[in-house]
Amino acid sequence: MANIHPSAVVDPKASLANDVTVGPFCVVEGAVTLEDGVALHSHVVVGGNTLVGAETEIYPFASIGLAPQDLKYAGENSKLIIGRRNRIREYVTMNPGTAKGGMVTRIGNDGLFMAGSHVAHDCIVGDHVILANNATLGGHVTVGDYAILGGLSAVHQYSRIGRHAIVGGMSGVENDVIPYGSVMGDRARLGGLNVIGLKRRNFAKQDIHKLRTAYRMLFAEEGTLVERVDDVADMFADNQEIMEIVKFMRADSSRGLTQPR
């Protein structure tokens, strides 16, 4: 049976796996599903149509799955789906989707959401993502695997953050960030590649060198951006990482690309 503290309140409609822990003064309300090994430490609120994946830990005063902070939300039965082995720290807020965004907010596996961070409605967050303290995602943001958002950073709604990208602390991101990119600034600008992150994740030196070469070509002064993207695609057609950047840059988006100064 689940281990439920006597002071906790659990809705009969909720579904709890046998080895779930619900700590003191937690509230679980609505059609919530807590999978194997989920731990709500204390004073956690989980509501709505929310699924919390196995072995995820949620720390005190987090608010998970309550109504989106969107004036257009009209009570539709949207979802929040959280993957496995996430660590959701104190005062984190995560909201479900809306009708305009496909009715779901989705969090991947093995993420770290540090104190005070926020995932708004209709966001899609990949695996191994880190949101540092008070990092904020506006609605409809997409964040790729292994991306890192520094403390007090904020990402504008509908923006895309590519895989392995890093956003510096206190940065305001108004446009898309390419995979492997590094951005910083009160209105964030592209400062280069996330080389430190690539080394930590054991990318080979020759692969990092190729990425640097492609980066210099993509953001050179000669020609148009479309021409430079085409040139890089022709030169590095067999390189998976570089073609990932090319595909990202060619994709339809409601935001522009974050570029160097």
C-alpha positions in Angstrom: 0.0 0.0 0.0 1.0 3.6 -0.4 2.5 5.3 2.6 0.2 8.3 3.3 0.8 10.6 6.2 -2.3 11.0 8.5 -2.2 14.8 7.8 -2.3 14.4 4.0 -5.5 14.7 2.0 -5.8 12.3 -1.0 -8.8 12.4 -3.3 -10.6 9.0 -3.8 -10.4 9.6 -7.6 -6.5 9.6 -7.4 -4.6 6.5 -8.4 -1.5 5.8 -6.2 0.9 2.9 -6.8 1.7 0.7 -3.9 5.1 2.2 -3.0 4.2 5.9 -3.3 5.0 8.2 -0.3 2.7 11.1 0.4 4.2 13.2 3.2 2.8 15.5 5.8 0.2 18.1 4.8 0.2 17.2 1.1 -2.9 17.5 -1.0 -3.6 15.2 -4.0 -6.9 16.2 -5.7 -8.6 15.1 -8.9 -7.7 12.4 -11.4 -4.0 12.3 -10.4 -1.8 9.3 -11.1 1.3 8.7 -9.0 3.4 5.9 -10.4 5.8 3.5 -8.6 8.2 5.1 -6.2 6.9 8.7 -6.4 7.6 10.7 -3.2 5.8 13.9 -2.2 7.9 15.1 0.7 5.5 17.5 2.5 3.2 20.5 1.8 3.0 19.5 -1.9 -0.2 20.1 -4.0 -0.8 17.9 -7.0 -4.1 18.4 -8.8 -6.0 18.2 -12.1 -5.5 15.5 -14.7 -1.8 14.9 -13.8 0.4 11.9 -14.2 3.7 11.8 -12.2 6.2 9.2 -13.5 7.9 6.6 -11.5 10.6 7.6 -8.9 9.9 11.3 -9.3 10.5 13.3 -6.1 8.5 16.5 -5.4 9.7 18.8 -2.6 7.8 21.1 -0.2 5.4 23.8 -1.4 5.5 22.7 -5.1 2.2 23.3 -7.0 1.8 20.7 -9.7 -1.1 20.4 -12.2 -3.3 23.2 -11.1 -5.1 25.4 -13.6 -3.0 27.2 -16.3 -2.2 30.9 -15.7 -3.9 31.8 -19.0 -7.0 34.0 -19.3 -8.2 31.9 -22.2 -8.3 28.7 -20.2 -12.0 27.7 -19.8 -11.7 24.7 -17.5 -11.0 22.1 -20.3 -9.8 18.8 -19.0 -6.2 19.2 -20.1 -3.2 17.2 -18.9 0.1 17.5 -17.3 2.4 14.4 -18.0 5.6 14.2 -16.0 8.2 11.5 -16.8 10.3 9.3 -14.6 13.0 10.1 -12.1 12.5 13.9 -12.1 13.5 16.0 -9.1 11.1 18.9 -8.6 12.3 21.1 -5.8 10.7 23.7 -3.5 8.1 26.1 -4.8 8.2 24.8 -8.4 5.0 25.3 -10.4 3.9 23.2 -13.4 0.7 23.8 -15.3 -1.4 21.6 -17.6 -2.1 22.4 -21.3 -4.9 24.4 -22.9 -7.2 23.9 -25.9 -5.0 26.2 -28.0 -1.8 24.2 -27.3 -3.0 20.6 -27.8 -4.3 20.1 -24.2 -1.1 18.8 -22.7 2.1 19.9 -21.0 4.7 17.2 -21.1 7.9 16.8 -19.0 10.5 14.2 -20.0 12.6 12.0 -17.8 15.6 12.6 -15.4 15.1 16.4 -15.1 16.1 18.7 -12.3 13.7 21.6 -11.6 15.3 23.7 -9.0 13.5 25.9 -6.4 11.0 28.4 -7.8 11.2 27.4 -11.4 8.1 27.4 -13.6 6.8 25.4 -16.5 3.8 27.1 -18.1 0.9 25.6 -20.0 1.5 23.6 -23.2 5.3 23.4 -22.8 7.2 20.3 -24.1 10.3 19.6 -22.0 12.8 16.9 -23.0 14.9 14.5 -21.0 17.8 15.5 -18.7 16.8 19.1 -18.7 17.9 21.5 -15.8 16.0 24.6 -14.8 18.0 26.4 -12.2 16.4 28.5 -9.5 13.5 30.7 -10.7 14.0 29.9 -14.3 10.7 30.4 -16.2 9.2 29.0 -19.3 6.3 30.9 -20.9 3.5 29.0 -22.6 4.1 26.7 -25.6 7.9 26.6 -25.1 9.8 23.6 -26.4 13.0 22.6 -24.6 15.3 19.9 -26.1 17.1 17.1 -24.2 20.0 18.1 -22.0 19.3 21.8 -22.2 20.2 24.0 -19.2 18.4 27.2 -18.2 20.3 29.3 -15.7 18.9 31.0 -12.6 16.3 33.8 -13.1 16.2 33.3 -16.8 13.0 33.6 -18.7 11.9 32.2 -22.0 9.2 33.9 -24.1 6.2 31.9 -25.1 6.4 29.8 -28.3 10.2 29.9 -28.2 12.3 26.8 -28.9 15.4 25.8 -26.9 17.5 23.2 -28.8 19.1 20.1 -27.5 22.3 20.6 -25.4 21.8 24.4 -25.4 22.5 26.6 -22.4 20.8 29.8 -21.3 22.9 32.0 -19.0 21.5 33.2 -15.7 19.2 36.3 -15.7 18.8 36.1 -19.5 15.6 37.0 -21.3 15.2 34.7 -24.3 12.9 36.2 -26.9 13.8 33.9 -29.8 14.7 30.4 -30.6 18.1 29.0 -29.4 19.9 26.6 -31.8 20.9 23.1 -30.5 24.3 23.2 -28.8 24.1 27.0 -28.6 25.0 29.3 -25.6 23.1 32.5 -25.0 23.2 35.2 -22.4 22.0 38.8 -21.8 19.1 40.8 -20.6 17.8 40.3 -24.1 19.7 37.1 -24.9 22.2 37.0 -27.7 24.1 33.9 -29.0 27.6 33.8 -27.6 28.8 30.6 -29.3 28.5 26.9 -28.6 27.9 25.2 -25.3 31.5 23.8 -25.5 31.8 23.0 -21.8 28.5 21.1 -21.9 29.6 19.1 -24.9 32.9 18.2 -23.2 31.1 17.1 -20.1 28.9 14.9 -22.2 31.9 13.3 -23.9 31.6 14.7 -27.4 34.7 13.9 -29.3 37.2 16.7 -30.0 36.8 16.3 -33.8 33.0 16.6 -33.5 33.3 19.8 -31.4 35.7 21.1 -34.0 33.2 20.4 -36.8 30.4 22.1 -34.8 32.6 25.2 -34.4 33.4 25.3 -38.1 29.7 25.0 -38.9 28.8 27.7 -36.4 31.3 30.2 -37.9 29.9 29.5 -41.3 26.3 29.9 -40.2 26.8 33.2 -38.5 29.4 34.8 -40.8 28.7 38.2 -42.3 28.8 37.0 -46.0 25.6 36.2 -47.8 22.1 35.7 -46.4 21.2 33.4 -43.5 19.4 31.1 -45.9 22.4 30.8 -48.2 24.7 30.1 -45.2 22.4 27.4 -43.9 22.3 25.8 -47.4 26.1 25.9 -47.6 26.5 24.2 -44.2 23.9 21.6 -45.2 25.8 20.7 -48.3 29.2 20.6 -46.6 28.1 18.6 -43.5 25.3 16.5 -44.9 26.7 13.4 -43.2 27.1 15.0 -39.8 24.2 14.3 -37.5 24.8 17.0 -35.0 25.2 19.8 -37.5 22.3 18.6 -39.6 20.2 18.8 -36.4 21.1 22.5 -36.2 20.2 23.0 -39.9 16.9 21.3 -39.4 16.2 23.4 -36.4 17.0 26.6 -38.2 14.8 25.6 -41.2 11.8 24.6 -39.2 8.7 26.8 -39.0 8.6 28.9 -35.9 6.6 31.9 -34.6 9.8 33.3 -33.1 13.0 34.4 -34.9 16.5 32.9 -34.2 18.7 34.2 -31.4 21.8 35.4 -33.1 25.2 36.9 -32.2 25.6 40.6 -31.6 
